Amino acid sequence: MSEKTLSFLKKYSVLFSIILVGTVSRLYGVINGTFGFTHDQGRDLLVADSISKGDLTLIGPTTGLAGLFHGPLWYYILAFLSFLGRGDPKIILAGIILLFLVFEIILFWAIKKYYGFLPAFLLIVIMSLSPFYSGLNGQLWSPNMVLVSSIIMAIAVVGIINGKKWYPLLGLALGFNIQFEAAGGVFLLIATILTLLLINPLKTKIKDYLAMLCTFFITLTPQLLFELKYGFLMTKHAIGYLGASREDIIAEHGIKTIEYKTGLIIDNFSKIFFDNVDSSLILFLVSFVLFSKLLFLKKALDHRSLKLLAYCFSIIIIFWVVINFYFNVVWTHFIDGLVIFLLLAFVVLFHNLSKYFKTTTYLFSSFLIFAMLIPQLRNINPNQNIVGDISYYKNRLEIIDDVYKDAGSNDFNVVIYEPTTFSYQYDYLFMWYGNRRYGKIPVSNEKPVSIAYYLIEPDNISGRREKWIRERDGEGVVLWEKTYWNTNFVLQKRIRENIQ
């Protein structure tokens, strides 16, 4: 075997092994059903099911502002994966994880082509093992798809920096960001356009901007059609919010200081590597010392690296400025699309550092990879036996199984107390899982039958759930009730004797 082949196998066998560990760790959670399944997931899958039956939509999930909606791309992705997976949430989520992996590999190829193997290797290893990417990529939620669209955006930016005319791809990515997470997507749009105008403005030609804007507006076509159909409803709401002063609903997340919003960005950077705050702080300080060493010794960055860093830091700084002008609550997931540029800046700086301090960077990167690898290996431990809480998908199914097994061949109603007032998660699971496994669904509450199961969820607001239960004291006799996993979730079986 040639030396070149051995070198290839040595490099890529390690890389493949780490990617495999990261992917299996995420898929293991899917297989075990330890992913969240709340009213958001139920609502989205119900819409996806409607789309697969021909009921198309022009808008997506609601935003945090009344009257404004995300784009419908998320629903159509779910509908496609639902068609392939016959409605199974596990298969749908596995498809999203594999979609992320595909674009992760494409970004690896782009970085390797223009910056070499080391930064590309470090990038994909960190993304594969990152608790930030693993945690969000393993959950079925629209804003988490920004992880995919921001990678597409990074691929386009890397290509453009290196002379490729990938402006149409950049336009698509910017549009996809807004489709999945409107506020964060708009922040990235502003930061990207201003960066293009500030850095080498003469190299970005009018036709390049037009190509980017053309594909960007293609992604917004459904919302534009919705606006035309309903008299610019969302536009009117958006104008109404401009300059309007409003109180934050959740004070903890509504802090509007510069320190708070700066902390969000630093926190997301830290979570790329570790969940533990102390470990993240140590990493941040060590990274700062190493990169300061590079700058103080005036070691030169190569031209390509310098250009990519200029784009990354420009997007990061402008994004930070924009969120400090944003009038409403800044949620942590608004920042998720920015993380890829924080990571790109880190690996490019680290790559340049390795040219001058090989031993230091080798030891640091080895420790970093090892420290990130251990938690991922623990995640695929079959002896974990995670119970979790009521939000876990597998726990929802256990409750539904108990209902069907107790009911047997009898018809039954299901009455649900859900603090959010929406019971989409149960609506979807009774429709899909009930039909698939037991061949029937509960009878509509509009047609009461004698057997009824009451699913009573926990509520953090004292007295509200108890009031709901008292109001239903006369609705039949409680034959039995069961509390699950010390979560205060209660399943009751009632017999309503006055109903035939």
C-alpha positions in Angstrom: 0.0 0.0 0.0 1.4 3.4 -1.0 2.4 6.1 1.5 -0.2 8.4 0.0 -3.0 5.8 0.6 -1.8 5.2 4.1 -1.8 8.9 4.8 -5.4 9.2 3.4 -6.7 6.3 5.5 -5.0 7.6 8.6 -6.6 11.1 8.3 -10.0 10.1 7.1 -10.5 7.0 9.3 -10.2 9.2 12.4 -12.5 11.8 10.8 -15.1 9.2 9.8 -15.0 7.6 13.2 -15.7 10.9 15.0 -18.5 11.8 12.5 -20.0 8.4 13.1 -19.9 8.8 16.9 -21.6 12.2 16.7 -24.3 11.0 14.3 -25.0 7.8 16.1 -25.3 9.7 19.4 -28.0 11.9 17.9 -29.8 9.0 16.2 -29.6 7.1 19.4 -31.8 9.7 21.1 -34.2 9.4 18.2 -34.4 5.6 18.4 -35.0 5.8 22.1 -37.6 8.5 21.8 -35.8 10.9 24.2 -36.6 14.0 22.1 -39.1 16.6 23.0 -42.6 16.2 21.6 -44.8 19.1 22.7 -47.7 21.1 21.2 -45.2 22.7 18.7 -44.2 19.4 17.2 -47.8 18.1 17.2 -49.1 21.3 15.5 -46.4 21.1 12.8 -46.9 17.4 12.1 -50.7 18.0 11.8 -50.1 20.7 9.2 -47.6 18.5 7.4 -50.2 15.7 7.3 -52.8 18.2 5.9 -50.3 19.2 3.2 -49.7 15.6 2.2 -53.5 15.4 1.7 -53.5 18.4 -0.6 -54.3 21.2 1.8 -51.4 23.6 1.0 -50.4 26.6 3.1 -48.7 29.9 2.4 -47.5 30.6 5.9 -45.6 28.7 8.5 -45.6 28.7 12.4 -46.4 31.8 14.4 -43.6 34.1 15.5 -43.4 35.8 18.9 -45.3 38.7 17.5 -49.0 38.4 17.0 -50.1 38.5 13.3 -46.6 37.7 12.0 -45.7 34.2 10.7 -42.6 32.3 9.6 -42.5 30.9 6.1 -44.0 27.5 5.2 -40.8 25.8 4.1 -40.5 24.0 7.4 -44.0 22.5 6.9 -43.2 21.3 3.4 -39.9 19.7 4.6 -41.9 17.9 7.3 -44.5 16.9 4.7 -41.9 15.4 2.4 -40.2 13.5 5.3 -43.5 12.5 6.7 -44.4 11.0 3.3 -41.2 9.0 3.3 -41.6 7.9 6.9 -45.3 7.3 6.9 -45.8 10.0 9.5 -43.4 8.5 12.0 -41.8 11.4 14.1 -38.6 9.2 14.6 -38.0 8.8 10.9 -38.8 12.5 10.2 -36.3 13.6 12.9 -33.7 11.1 11.6 -34.1 12.6 8.1 -33.4 16.1 9.5 -30.3 14.8 11.3 -29.0 13.3 8.1 -29.8 16.4 6.1 -27.6 18.4 8.6 -24.9 15.8 8.1 -25.0 16.3 4.3 -24.4 20.0 4.4 -21.9 19.6 7.2 -19.8 17.4 4.8 -20.2 20.0 2.0 -18.9 22.7 4.2 -16.0 20.5 5.2 -15.2 20.1 1.5 -15.3 23.8 0.9 -13.1 24.7 3.8 -10.6 21.9 2.9 -10.5 23.1 -0.7 -9.6 26.7 0.2 -8.0 26.5 3.6 -6.6 23.1 4.0 -7.3 19.8 5.8 -6.6 21.0 9.4 -9.3 23.7 9.7 -11.8 21.6 7.8 -11.0 18.6 10.1 -11.3 20.7 13.2 -14.6 22.3 12.0 -16.4 19.0 11.2 -15.1 17.3 14.3 -16.3 20.1 16.6 -19.7 20.2 14.8 -20.1 16.5 15.1 -19.3 16.4 18.8 -20.6 19.8 19.8 -23.3 19.7 22.6 -24.8 22.8 21.0 -25.3 21.2 17.5 -26.1 17.8 19.0 -28.7 19.2 21.3 -30.5 21.3 18.7 -30.1 19.0 15.8 -31.7 16.2 17.8 -35.0 18.1 18.3 -37.9 18.5 16.0 -38.4 22.3 16.0 -38.5 24.9 13.2 -35.9 27.4 14.5 -33.4 24.5 14.8 -33.4 24.3 11.0 -31.4 27.5 11.0 -28.4 25.2 11.8 -28.8 23.8 8.3 -29.6 27.1 6.5 -26.7 28.9 8.2 -24.3 26.2 7.1 -25.6 26.7 3.5 -25.0 30.5 4.1 -21.4 29.7 5.3 -20.7 27.6 2.2 -21.8 30.5 0.0 -19.7 33.0 1.9 -16.6 30.8 1.7 -17.2 30.4 -2.1 -17.7 34.2 -2.6 -14.6 35.1 -0.7 -12.6 32.8 -2.9 -13.9 34.2 -6.2 -17.0 32.0 -6.8 -20.2 33.7 -7.9 -22.3 31.9 -5.3 -24.6 34.9 -4.7 -27.8 33.0 -5.7 -26.9 30.3 -3.1 -26.3 33.1 -0.5 -29.7 34.6 -1.4 -31.4 31.2 -0.9 -29.7 30.7 2.5 -30.7 34.1 3.7 -34.3 33.4 2.7 -34.2 30.0 4.4 -33.0 31.6 7.6 -36.0 33.8 7.7 -38.3 30.9 6.8 -37.2 29.0 9.9 -36.5 31.8 12.4 -37.8 35.3 11.3 -36.1 37.5 13.8 -32.7 35.9 13.8 -32.9 35.5 10.0 -33.5 39.3 9.5 -30.6 40.0 11.8 -28.3 37.8 9.7 -29.7 39.4 6.5 -28.8 42.9 7.6 -25.4 41.8 8.9 -24.6 40.0 5.6 -25.7 42.8 3.3 -23.8 45.5 5.3 -20.7 43.2 5.3 -20.8 42.9 1.5 -21.1 46.7 1.3 -18.2 47.3 3.7 -15.7 44.7 2.6 -14.4 45.0 -0.9 -17.7 46.7 -2.1 -16.3 47.2 -5.7 -15.9 43.4 -6.1 -19.6 42.8 -5.5 -21.2 43.9 -8.7 -24.8 45.0 -9.2 -25.6 41.8 -11.0 -24.3 39.8 -8.1 -26.7 41.7 -5.7 -29.5 41.2 -8.1 -28.9 37.5 -8.4 -28.8 37.2 -4.6 -32.0 39.3 -4.1 -33.7 37.3 -6.9 -33.2 34.0 -5.1 -33.9 35.6 -1.7 -37.3 36.8 -2.9 -38.1 33.4 -4.4 -38.0 32.0 -0.9 -40.5 34.6 0.2 -42.9 33.9 -2.6 -45.5 32.1 -0.4 -45.6 35.0 2.2 -45.9 37.5 -0.7 -48.8 35.6 -2.1 -50.4 35.5 1.4 -50.0 39.3 1.7 -51.6 39.8 -1.7 -54.5 37.5 -0.8 -55.2 39.0 2.6 -54.6 42.7 2.0 -51.0 42.9 3.4 -52.0 41.7 6.8 -48.6 40.9 8.1 -47.1 44.1 6.7 -49.7 46.1 8.6 -48.9 44.3 11.8 -45.2 44.7 11.3 -45.6 48.5 10.7 -47.6 48.6 13.9 -44.8 47.2 15.9 -42.2 49.7 14.7 -41.4 52.1 17.4 -44.1 50.6 19.7 -43.2 50.3 23.4 -44.3 47.1 25.0 -43.6 45.2 28.2 -41.7 42.0 28.2 -43.8 39.0 29.1 -41.0 37.0 30.6 -38.7 39.3 32.5 -35.8 36.8 32.7 -35.5 36.7 28.9 -36.5 40.3 28.4 -33.4 42.0 29.8 -32.4 44.5 27.1 -29.0 45.6 28.4 -25.9 45.4 26.2 -24.3 43.1 28.8 -27.2 40.6 28.5 -27.2 40.5 24.7 -23.4 40.3 24.5 -23.6 37.4 27.0 -26.0 35.6 24.7 -23.4 35.5 21.9 -20.5 34.5 24.3 -22.8 31.9 25.8 -23.6 30.3 22.5 -19.9 30.3 21.5 -19.1 28.5 24.8 -21.9 25.9 24.2 -20.3 24.9 20.9 -17.7 23.1 23.0 -19.2 22.3 26.5 -22.4 22.4 28.4 -20.5 23.0 31.6 -20.0 26.7 32.4 -16.7 26.2 34.1 -15.2 24.1 31.3 -16.5 26.7 28.7 -14.9 29.5 30.7 -11.5 27.7 30.8 -11.7 27.1 27.1 -12.6 30.7 26.4 -9.7 32.0 28.5 -7.2 29.5 26.9 -8.4 30.4 23.4 -8.0 34.1 24.2 -4.4 33.6 25.5 -3.4 31.5 22.4 -4.9 34.0 19.9 -3.4 36.9 21.8 0.0 35.2 21.5 -0.5 35.1 17.7 -1.4 38.8 17.5 1.3 40.1 19.9 4.0 38.2 18.2 2.7 39.8 14.9 2.5 36.5 13.1 1.0 37.1 9.7 -2.3 35.6 8.6 -2.5 34.4 5.1 -4.6 36.4 2.7 -7.5 33.9 2.4 -7.7 33.5 6.2 -7.6 37.2 6.7 -10.5 37.7 4.3 -12.7 35.0 5.9 -12.0 36.4 9.3 -12.9 39.9 8.1 -16.3 38.6 6.9 -16.9 36.5 10.0 -16.1 39.3 12.5 -18.0 41.9 10.4 -21.1 39.7 10.5 -20.7 39.0 14.2 -20.2 42.7 15.1 -23.0 44.0 13.0 -25.3 41.3 14.3 -24.4 42.3 17.8 -25.2 46.0 17.0 -28.5 45.1 15.4 -29.8 43.0 18.3 -29.1 45.9 20.6 -31.5 48.0 18.6 -34.1 45.3 18.6 -37.1 46.4 20.6 -38.5 43.1 21.8 -37.3 40.1 23.7 -34.1 38.5 22.4 -34.4 34.8 22.7 -31.3 32.5 22.6 -32.4 30.8 19.4 -32.2 34.2 17.6 -28.5 33.8 17.9 -28.2 30.2 16.6 -27.5 31.1 13.0 -24.6 33.2 14.0 -22.8 30.3 15.7 -21.3 28.9 12.5 -19.4 32.2 11.9 -18.1 32.1 15.5 -16.9 28.6 14.8 -15.4 29.5 11.4 -13.4 32.3 13.0 -12.2 30.0 15.7 -10.9 27.2 13.4 -9.3 29.6 10.9 -7.5 31.4 13.8 -6.5 28.1 15.2 -5.2 26.9 11.9 -2.9 29.9 11.6 -1.8 29.5 15.1 -0.8 25.9 14.4 1.7 27.1 11.8 3.8 28.7 14.5 3.0 26.8 17.7 2.5 23.2 16.5 3.1 21.4 19.8 0.8 23.8 21.8 -2.0 23.7 19.3 -1.7 19.9 18.9 -2.0 19.3 22.6 -4.8 21.8 22.9 -6.8 20.4 20.0 -6.3 16.8 21.2 -7.6 17.7 24.7 -10.5 19.5 23.2 -11.6 16.7 21.0 -11.2 14.1 23.8 -13.1 16.3 26.2 -16.0 16.6 23.7 -15.9 13.0 22.7 -16.5 11.5 26.1 -20.0 12.9 26.6 -21.0 11.8 23.1 -19.9 8.2 23.9 -21.9 8.3 27.1 -24.9 9.3 25.1 -24.9 6.0 23.2 -24.7 4.0 26.4 -27.5 1.4 26.2 -27.7 1.2 30.0 -28.7 4.8 30.5 -32.5 4.0 30.9 -33.4 7.7 30.7 -36.9 8.3 32.1 -37.1 12.1 31.5 -40.3 14.0 31.8 -43.7 14.2 30.2 -42.3 16.1 27.2 -40.3 13.1 26.0 -41.8 11.4 22.9 -41.4 7.9 24.3 -43.3 9.0 27.5 -46.2 10.3 25.4 -46.5 7.0 23.7 -46.5 5.1 27.0 -49.5 7.1 28.2 -51.3 6.5 24.9 -50.5 2.8 25.0 -52.0 2.6 28.5 -55.2 4.2 27.3 -55.6 1.9 24.4 -54.7 -1.3 26.3 -57.2 -0.4 29.1 -60.0 0.5 26.6 -59.6 -2.7 24.5 -62.3 -2.8 21.9 -64.5 -0.2 23.6 -65.0 3.3 22.2 -63.7 6.1 24.3 -63.3 9.9 24.6 -60.1 11.7 25.5 -60.3 14.9 27.6 -57.0 16.8 28.0 -55.8 19.5 30.3 -52.8 21.2 28.8 -51.5 24.5 30.4 -50.9 26.0 27.0 -54.6 25.2 26.1 -53.3 23.4 22.9 -53.2 19.6 22.8 -51.7 19.2 19.3 -49.2 16.6 20.5 -52.0 14.3 21.6 -54.1 15.1 18.6 -51.3 14.0 16.3 -50.2 10.9 18.2 -53.8 9.6 18.7 -54.4 10.2 15.0 -51.1 8.7 13.7 -49.9 6.2 16.4 -53.4 5.2 17.5 -54.4 4.4 13.9 -51.2 2.6 13.0 -50.9 0.4 16.1 -54.5 0.0 17.3 -56.5 0.7 14.2 -58.7 3.4 15.7 -58.8 6.9 17.2 -60.7 8.3 20.1 -64.3 9.3 19.5 -64.7 13.1 19.2 -65.8 14.8 22.3 -68.7 16.2 20.3 -70.1 12.7 20.6 -69.7 11.7 24.2 -69.5 8.0 25.1 -69.5 6.3 28.5 -65.8 5.7 28.8 -63.5 8.7 29.0 -59.8 9.1 29.8 -58.7 12.4 31.3 -55.0 13.3 30.6 -54.1 16.0 33.1 -50.7 17.7 32.5 -48.7 19.4 35.3 -49.0 23.2 35.5 -46.5 25.6 37.1 -49.2 28.1 37.8 -50.6 27.2 41.2 -54.4 26.6 41.5 -55.2 26.6 37.7 -55.1 22.9 37.2 -57.0 22.2 40.5 -59.7 24.6 39.4 -60.0 22.8 36.0 -60.4 19.4 37.8 -63.0 20.8 40.3 -65.1 22.1 37.3 -65.3 18.5 36.0 -66.2 16.8 39.3 -69.6 15.8 38.0 -68.3 14.3 34.7 -68.6 10.6 35.6 -67.1 8.4 38.3 -63.3 8.1 38.5 -62.6 4.4 38.3 -58.8 4.7 38.7 -56.0 7.2 38.2 -52.3 6.9 37.7 -49.5 9.4 38.2 -46.4 9.1 35.9 -42.7 9.5 36.7 -43.2 11.7 39.7 -44.1 14.5 37.3 -47.7 15.1 38.6 -49.1 14.0 35.3 -52.3 12.2 36.0 -54.3 9.8 33.8 -57.8 9.1 34.9 -60.4 6.7 33.7 -64.0 7.8 34.2 -67.3 6.1 33.5 -70.1 8.5 32.6 -73.2 6.4 33.5 -75.7 8.9 32.1 -74.3 8.5 28.6 -75.2 5.5 26.5 
